[in-house]
Amino acid sequence: MISLIVNTACMDPMVKGKKQLYANKPYGARAEMLHDIILPYVREQFDEVLVVGAFERGEGYQYIPMPPLFRDRRDALWQRELGARHSRGSILAFSHDDHLLKFELSRPLETDWDILVPRREDRDGNELNNGRLEGYMGGHSLFMTREMWAQVPWTSVNTEWWDVTMTRVWRESGARILWTEGIVHVDLDATIDNSVKLMV
């Protein structure tokens, strides 16, 4: 069983008017992306979908409200942790609220990994940074075994730039991190400045 956990603050009135770095639209616009594009797709592809943070109840997914703790990137860690605790899957997929994880449940996943990081693209199919070139786990979307999450919870670190820090903690725990071209996640709100070309 594979559970998808989507972290979001898109309906938090304190942040919905703000614009994220490398984003095209204010944060609140992610609510429409999540409702109209992401959820209709992932509900058909995953065994279980959980949305954690500031959103709304709906059909085909479990909504777990969570008040903001910091109103910055650290909230994603706590939202993912809460979602994992409520999930049932032996494999956990995590995704931000502006990323469409194009995963087909009928296709088998690759083997021999604890953390699987998909290829990241913009809407036009241009490759975006997912951490591979610098050797860190891009936190936008990823798959993780339940055992790995239990060993190293998301709340093991307390920093806004947690993808690099979490990668170090995971590696120290012996995690096998694999970057794959076989699964794609699409950043629906990326700008050209976020291109992987900046990493070379």
C-alpha positions as CSV (number, residue, x, y, z in Angstrom):
1,M,0.0,0.0,0.0
2,I,1.3,3.4,-1.0
3,S,0.1,6.5,0.9
4,L,0.5,10.1,-0.5
5,I,0.9,12.9,2.0
6,V,0.5,16.4,0.7
7,N,1.7,19.3,3.0
8,T,0.1,22.7,2.5
9,A,-0.5,26.1,4.0
10,C,-2.4,27.4,1.0
11,M,-5.5,28.4,2.9
12,D,-3.7,30.0,5.8
13,P,-4.9,33.7,5.6
14,M,-1.6,34.9,7.0
15,V,0.5,33.5,4.1
16,K,-1.9,33.1,1.1
17,G,-1.0,36.6,-0.3
18,K,2.7,36.1,-0.1
19,K,4.8,34.9,-3.0
20,Q,7.4,32.1,-2.6
21,L,10.9,32.4,-4.1
22,Y,10.9,31.1,-7.8
23,A,7.1,31.0,-7.8
24,N,4.8,32.6,-10.4
25,K,1.8,33.2,-8.2
26,P,0.9,34.1,-4.6
27,Y,0.9,31.2,-2.2
28,G,-2.9,31.1,-2.0
29,A,-3.1,30.2,-5.7
30,R,-1.9,26.7,-4.7
31,A,-5.4,26.0,-3.4
32,E,-6.8,26.0,-6.9
33,M,-3.9,23.8,-8.2
34,L,-4.4,21.4,-5.4
35,H,-8.2,21.2,-5.8
36,D,-8.5,21.2,-9.6
37,I,-5.3,19.6,-10.9
38,I,-3.4,17.6,-8.2
39,L,-6.1,15.9,-6.2
40,P,-8.2,14.6,-9.1
41,Y,-5.1,12.9,-10.5
42,V,-3.5,11.5,-7.3
43,R,-6.7,10.1,-5.9
44,E,-6.8,7.7,-8.9
45,Q,-3.1,6.7,-8.5
46,F,-2.5,6.2,-4.8
47,D,-4.0,3.8,-2.3
48,E,-4.5,6.6,0.2
49,V,-4.2,10.4,0.0
50,L,-3.8,12.7,3.0
51,V,-3.7,16.5,2.9
52,V,-2.2,18.0,6.0
53,G,-2.1,21.7,7.0
54,A,-4.5,24.5,6.0
55,F,-6.9,23.3,3.3
56,E,-10.5,21.9,3.3
57,R,-12.3,18.6,3.5
58,G,-13.3,16.8,0.4
59,E,-14.0,13.5,-1.3
60,G,-11.3,11.0,-2.0
61,Y,-8.7,12.1,0.5
62,Q,-8.3,12.5,4.2
63,Y,-7.9,16.1,5.4
64,I,-5.9,16.6,8.6
65,P,-6.0,20.2,9.8
66,M,-2.8,21.5,11.5
67,P,-2.3,25.0,12.7
68,P,0.9,26.7,11.7
69,L,3.9,26.5,14.1
70,F,6.4,28.8,12.4
71,R,4.7,30.0,9.2
72,D,7.9,29.2,7.2
73,R,9.3,26.0,5.5
74,R,9.7,24.2,8.9
75,D,5.9,23.8,9.0
76,A,6.2,21.3,6.1
77,L,8.3,19.0,8.3
78,W,5.6,18.9,11.0
79,Q,2.8,18.5,8.5
80,R,4.6,15.5,6.8
81,E,5.3,14.0,10.2
82,L,1.6,14.2,11.2
83,G,0.5,12.8,7.9
84,A,2.9,9.9,8.2
85,R,1.5,9.1,11.7
86,H,-2.1,8.9,10.3
87,S,-1.1,7.0,7.1
88,R,-1.4,3.2,6.6
89,G,1.0,2.6,3.7
90,S,4.2,0.6,3.8
91,I,5.5,3.1,1.3
92,L,5.0,6.8,2.0
93,A,5.1,9.4,-0.7
94,F,5.4,13.1,0.3
95,S,4.7,16.1,-1.9
96,H,4.4,19.9,-1.7
97,D,1.1,21.4,-2.6
98,D,2.3,22.8,-6.0
99,H,3.8,19.5,-7.3
100,L,1.9,17.0,-9.3
101,L,3.5,13.5,-8.7
102,K,2.9,11.7,-11.9
103,F,2.9,8.2,-10.5
104,E,1.0,5.2,-11.8
105,L,0.1,2.6,-9.1
106,S,0.0,-0.1,-11.8
107,R,3.8,0.3,-12.5
108,P,6.2,-1.3,-10.1
109,L,8.6,0.9,-8.2
110,E,12.4,0.4,-8.5
111,T,14.0,-1.7,-5.8
112,D,16.8,-1.3,-3.3
113,W,16.1,2.1,-1.8
114,D,14.9,3.7,1.4
115,I,14.3,7.1,-0.2
116,L,13.3,7.5,-3.9
117,V,13.6,11.0,-5.4
118,P,11.7,11.5,-8.7
119,R,12.8,13.6,-11.7
120,R,11.5,17.2,-11.4
121,E,10.1,19.1,-14.3
122,D,8.2,22.3,-15.1
123,R,4.9,22.3,-17.0
124,D,6.8,22.4,-20.3
125,G,9.0,19.3,-19.5
126,N,12.2,21.2,-18.7
127,E,14.2,19.5,-16.0
128,L,14.3,21.3,-12.6
129,N,16.6,20.9,-9.7
130,N,15.8,17.9,-7.5
131,G,19.1,17.8,-5.6
132,R,20.7,15.1,-7.7
133,L,23.6,17.1,-9.1
134,E,24.7,18.2,-5.6
135,G,23.9,14.9,-3.9
136,Y,21.1,16.0,-1.7
137,M,17.5,14.9,-1.5
138,G,15.2,17.4,-3.1
139,G,12.3,17.6,-0.7
140,H,9.6,18.7,-3.2
141,S,8.3,15.1,-3.7
142,L,9.8,11.8,-2.7
143,F,9.0,8.2,-1.8
144,M,10.1,6.7,1.5
145,T,9.8,3.3,3.2
146,R,7.8,3.3,6.4
147,E,10.8,1.8,8.2
148,M,13.0,4.8,7.1
149,W,10.5,7.3,8.3
150,A,10.2,5.5,11.7
151,Q,13.9,5.5,12.0
152,V,14.4,9.2,11.1
153,P,11.2,11.2,11.6
154,W,10.7,14.4,9.6
155,T,11.0,16.4,12.8
156,S,14.6,15.3,13.4
157,V,15.8,18.7,12.2
158,N,14.7,22.2,12.8
159,T,15.7,24.4,9.9
160,E,14.0,26.0,6.9
161,W,16.6,24.5,4.5
162,W,15.8,21.0,5.7
163,D,16.3,19.1,2.4
164,V,20.1,19.3,2.7
165,T,20.1,18.8,6.4
166,M,17.8,15.8,6.2
167,T,19.9,14.2,3.5
168,R,22.9,14.3,5.9
169,V,20.9,12.8,8.8
170,W,19.5,10.1,6.5
171,R,22.9,9.2,5.2
172,E,24.3,9.0,8.7
173,S,21.5,6.6,9.5
174,G,22.5,4.4,6.5
175,A,19.7,5.3,4.2
176,R,19.9,4.3,0.5
177,I,18.8,7.4,-1.5
178,L,18.1,6.8,-5.2
179,W,17.3,9.5,-7.8
180,T,15.1,8.1,-10.5
181,E,14.1,9.1,-14.1
182,G,11.2,6.7,-14.0
183,I,8.9,8.9,-12.0
184,V,8.3,12.6,-12.7
185,H,6.9,15.3,-10.5
186,V,5.8,18.5,-12.1
187,D,6.3,21.8,-10.4
188,L,3.1,23.6,-11.4
189,D,4.4,27.0,-10.2
190,A,8.0,27.0,-11.2
191,T,9.8,29.9,-12.9
192,I,12.6,29.5,-15.4
193,D,15.0,30.7,-12.7
194,N,14.5,27.4,-10.9
195,S,16.0,25.4,-13.8
196,V,18.5,22.6,-13.3
197,K,20.8,24.6,-15.5
198,L,21.7,26.7,-12.5
199,M,23.2,23.6,-10.9
200,V,25.9,23.0,-13.5
